[in-house]
Amino acid sequence: MNRTQLVDAVAADTGLSAIEAGRAVAAALDQITRAVAAGDAVTLAGFGTFERRDRAARAGRNPQTGEAIEIAATRAPAFKPAAPFRRLVADA
């Protein structure tokens, strides 16, 4: 499912127009993105939790030369699905 299909499904389920549903989907995704970028976790009961994870700096190797390199610390978005979501996917 892509974004257009998601907007169409939300419009069909809610009775909103496609434009209104598109705005609602965009607003929800924007708020989740902003919260996670700010370091807050976003928990949607029965669906899962979006969060930011900090990865520590670490030593690595250049695969072409074998030379040791330092990999910088990074921040990455992460999603942990809730148990009902995991069960639904596992049973599908």
Beta strands, then each sheet from edge to edge (+ up, - down):
strand 1: 42-44
strand 2: 48-55
strand 3: 58-61
strand 4: 68-71
strand 5: 74-81
sheet 1: 1+ 2- 5+
sheet 2: 3+ 4-
end
